[in-house]
């Protein structure tokens, strides 16, 4: 059954704040800061070289904070090779972490008010993909944009219904068709957006990792359709990761990177989590920037990620 809900309410022109304030981001990453920085810095003292026992503790702490084994070992080896003293450790880590995030790619989501902006959202079921789409739609709507959601996850029974609920919460329109071909729906969604002068289209997708081959082929098909219809539109391919899952997020990112050219990461469920180190692991291994973070359960709890604010929140 084909449903297209056209909301008639007046668009809200209220401009929302684009990036997290320092106080807010410091709260979000407080557990990561305690695990990743304070534990390490407090484990050493004085003006002596960091010794072998302390290096082992630092490596363990970095791994627990989800930097991954390879990156943890690399950082510990640098501490040893560069003969870092205990008193220099905090500044050394701040410099290293800053360099990891400095991957020479645009930090903010692509957006041009005068163009069609397409956001293709991928991720495994349960990562918070549908919720993030709803929050992102709400953010764009509040900034005065005309937003269309495309319910491209047509295989999971509740996916379209959940996205429909979010479209109503955000007061945006939705294109859905039960059991439709996802690529075909994306094609029609972009056509509709151009015809009806939408400037934001957010396309959902399936996230069934149980059958990796089918998932990858489906995502490739959708992405190819989007590219054929792109013309001069902006495109972001956003991978949604559950921040509480740690290094499993890197494994998921590797799978999705095989299928489509991921241009940005959105990390959900960071509130109350000490797993923020995955941001470094993704940047180091895949050279993909984190651009969005979910910071709570409210529809407004989504923010653009700032690497400078993140680093300052960890160390200041």
C-alpha positions in Angstrom: 0.0 0.0 0.0 1.3 3.4 -1.0 1.2 6.2 1.6 2.5 9.7 1.2 1.8 12.0 4.1 1.9 15.7 3.3 2.0 17.8 6.4 0.5 21.3 6.1 1.7 22.9 9.2 3.7 26.1 8.8 7.4 25.5 8.7 9.2 26.5 11.9 11.9 29.0 11.0 13.6 28.9 14.4 17.3 28.4 14.0 18.8 25.8 16.2 22.3 25.7 17.5 24.5 23.6 15.1 27.2 22.3 17.4 27.4 21.2 21.0 28.2 23.8 23.6 31.4 23.0 25.4 29.6 22.4 28.7 27.2 19.9 27.1 29.9 18.0 25.2 32.0 17.8 28.3 29.1 16.1 30.1 28.5 13.7 27.2 32.1 12.6 27.2 32.9 12.8 30.9 33.1 9.1 31.3 35.4 8.8 28.2 37.5 11.6 29.7 37.8 9.8 33.0 38.7 6.5 31.3 40.8 7.7 28.5 42.7 10.7 30.1 42.4 11.0 33.8 43.1 7.3 34.5 46.3 7.4 32.4 47.5 10.8 33.7 46.8 9.9 37.3 48.6 6.6 37.0 52.0 8.4 36.6 53.6 11.1 38.5 56.8 13.2 38.8 59.2 14.2 36.1 60.5 10.7 35.3 60.1 8.7 32.1 57.0 6.6 31.9 58.2 3.1 32.9 57.4 -0.3 31.5 54.7 -1.1 34.1 53.0 2.2 33.5 53.1 1.7 29.7 51.3 -1.7 30.2 48.6 0.1 32.2 48.3 2.8 29.6 47.9 0.3 26.8 45.2 -1.6 28.8 43.3 1.7 29.5 43.4 2.7 25.8 42.1 -0.6 24.7 39.3 -0.5 27.3 38.3 2.9 26.0 37.9 1.4 22.5 40.8 2.8 20.6 41.5 -0.8 19.5 44.6 -2.9 20.1 46.6 -1.7 17.1 46.1 2.0 17.9 46.8 1.5 21.6 50.0 -0.3 20.9 51.1 2.4 18.4 50.5 5.2 21.0 52.3 3.3 23.7 55.3 2.7 21.4 55.4 6.4 20.6 55.5 7.2 24.3 58.4 4.9 24.8 60.3 5.9 21.6 59.9 9.6 22.2 60.9 9.2 25.9 57.8 10.9 27.2 58.0 11.9 30.9 55.0 11.6 33.2 54.7 15.4 33.4 54.4 15.5 29.6 51.9 12.7 29.2 48.8 14.8 29.1 50.1 17.2 26.4 51.5 14.3 24.4 48.1 12.5 24.4 46.3 15.7 23.4 48.6 16.2 20.5 48.3 12.5 19.4 44.5 12.5 19.6 44.2 15.8 17.7 46.4 14.5 14.9 44.3 11.3 14.6 41.1 13.3 14.1 42.9 15.7 11.6 42.1 13.6 8.5 41.7 16.5 6.1 38.0 16.0 5.4 35.1 18.3 5.8 33.9 18.2 9.5 30.4 19.3 8.9 27.6 17.7 6.9 27.3 19.0 3.4 24.4 21.3 3.0 23.4 24.1 0.6 20.1 25.9 1.2 19.8 26.5 -2.6 20.4 22.8 -3.6 18.8 19.4 -3.1 20.6 17.8 -0.2 20.5 14.0 -0.1 21.4 12.0 3.0 21.6 8.2 2.5 21.6 6.6 6.0 23.0 3.1 6.6 23.7 1.0 9.7 22.8 -2.2 11.4 19.4 -2.8 13.0 19.4 -1.6 16.6 22.1 1.0 16.1 19.5 3.8 16.4 19.3 4.6 12.7 15.6 5.3 12.5 15.8 7.5 15.6 18.7 9.4 14.3 16.9 10.0 11.0 13.9 11.4 12.9 16.1 13.7 14.9 18.0 14.9 11.8 14.7 15.5 10.0 13.5 17.6 13.0 16.8 19.6 13.0 16.5 20.4 9.3 12.8 21.3 9.6 13.5 23.7 12.5 16.1 25.4 10.4 13.4 26.2 7.8 14.0 23.4 5.3 11.4 21.3 3.4 12.2 17.7 4.3 11.2 14.4 2.8 11.9 11.0 4.4 12.1 7.9 2.1 11.3 4.7 4.0 13.9 2.5 2.2 14.1 -0.2 4.8 11.2 -2.1 3.3 12.1 -5.6 4.6 12.0 -5.1 8.4 8.3 -5.3 9.4 8.3 -2.3 11.8 10.9 -0.1 10.1 8.4 1.8 7.9 5.9 2.3 10.8 8.7 3.6 13.1 9.9 6.0 10.4 6.3 7.1 9.9 6.0 7.9 13.6 9.2 10.0 13.5 8.0 11.9 10.4 4.9 13.0 12.4 7.0 13.9 15.4 9.2 16.1 13.2 6.3 17.3 11.1 7.9 16.3 7.9 6.7 14.3 4.9 7.4 10.7 4.2 7.4 8.5 1.0 6.7 4.8 1.8 5.4 1.7 0.0 5.2 -1.6 1.8 7.6 -4.3 0.3 8.7 -2.0 -2.5 12.1 -2.3 -4.0 14.3 0.1 -2.0 16.3 1.4 -4.9 13.1 2.1 -6.9 11.7 4.0 -3.9 14.9 6.1 -3.6 14.6 6.9 -7.3 11.0 8.0 -6.9 11.8 9.9 -3.7 14.5 12.0 -5.5 12.2 12.7 -8.4 9.4 13.8 -6.0 11.8 16.0 -4.1 12.8 17.8 -7.3 9.2 18.1 -8.5 7.9 19.4 -5.1 10.9 21.6 -4.3 12.1 19.8 -1.2 15.7 20.7 -0.3 16.4 17.8 2.1 15.8 14.1 1.4 16.8 11.5 4.0 16.8 7.9 2.6 16.6 5.0 5.1 18.0 1.6 4.3 18.0 -2.0 5.6 20.6 -3.1 8.1 20.5 -6.9 8.1 24.0 -8.1 8.8 22.9 -11.7 9.0 23.2 -12.0 5.3 26.1 -9.7 4.4 26.2 -10.4 0.7 22.5 -9.5 0.2 22.9 -6.4 2.3 25.9 -5.1 0.5 24.4 -5.7 -2.9 21.2 -3.9 -1.9 23.1 -0.9 -0.6 25.2 -0.7 -3.7 22.0 -0.7 -5.8 20.5 2.1 -3.9 23.7 4.1 -3.9 24.1 3.7 -7.7 20.5 4.9 -8.2 21.2 8.0 -6.0 24.4 8.8 -8.0 22.6 8.5 -11.3 20.0 11.0 -10.0 22.4 13.2 -8.2 23.1 16.0 -10.9 24.2 19.0 -8.8 22.7 17.9 -5.5 24.8 17.4 -2.4 25.2 13.8 -1.1 26.2 12.5 2.3 26.3 8.8 3.0 26.0 8.5 6.8 26.9 5.3 8.8 25.1 5.2 12.1 27.0 3.4 14.9 25.9 2.6 18.5 28.4 4.3 20.7 27.9 1.8 23.5 29.1 -1.1 21.2 32.8 -0.1 21.2 35.1 -1.9 18.7 32.2 -3.8 17.2 31.4 -0.5 15.6 34.7 -0.6 13.7 33.8 -4.1 12.4 30.4 -2.8 11.2 32.1 0.2 9.5 34.4 -2.1 7.6 31.4 -4.0 6.3 29.5 -1.0 5.2 32.6 0.6 3.7 32.8 -2.4 1.3 29.3 -1.6 0.0 29.2 2.2 -0.3 31.5 5.2 0.0 30.8 6.3 3.6 31.4 10.0 3.9 30.4 10.5 7.6 29.8 8.8 10.9 26.9 9.4 13.3 27.4 7.9 16.7 24.3 7.3 18.9 23.8 6.4 22.6 26.8 8.2 23.8 25.1 9.6 26.9 26.4 7.7 29.9 29.0 5.7 27.8 32.7 5.6 28.3 33.1 4.2 24.7 33.9 7.5 22.9 37.4 6.2 21.9 35.7 4.5 18.9 35.8 8.0 17.3 39.6 7.8 17.2 39.5 4.2 16.0 37.2 5.0 13.1 39.2 8.1 12.1 42.5 6.2 12.3 41.5 3.0 10.4 39.0 4.4 7.9 39.8 8.1 7.6 36.1 8.8 7.9 35.0 11.8 10.1 32.4 11.7 12.8 29.9 14.4 11.9 26.9 13.8 14.2 26.4 12.5 17.7 23.2 11.5 19.5 23.3 12.8 23.1 20.0 11.7 24.6 16.4 10.4 24.0 14.7 13.7 23.1 14.0 14.6 19.5 16.3 17.6 19.8 19.2 15.5 21.2 21.3 15.5 18.0 24.3 17.7 17.3 27.1 18.3 14.9 30.3 16.8 16.1 33.3 19.2 16.6 36.7 17.6 16.9 38.1 20.6 18.7 35.3 20.6 21.3 35.7 16.8 21.7 39.5 17.2 22.4 38.9 20.1 24.8 36.2 18.1 26.6 38.6 15.3 27.2 41.6 17.3 28.4 40.3 20.5 29.9 
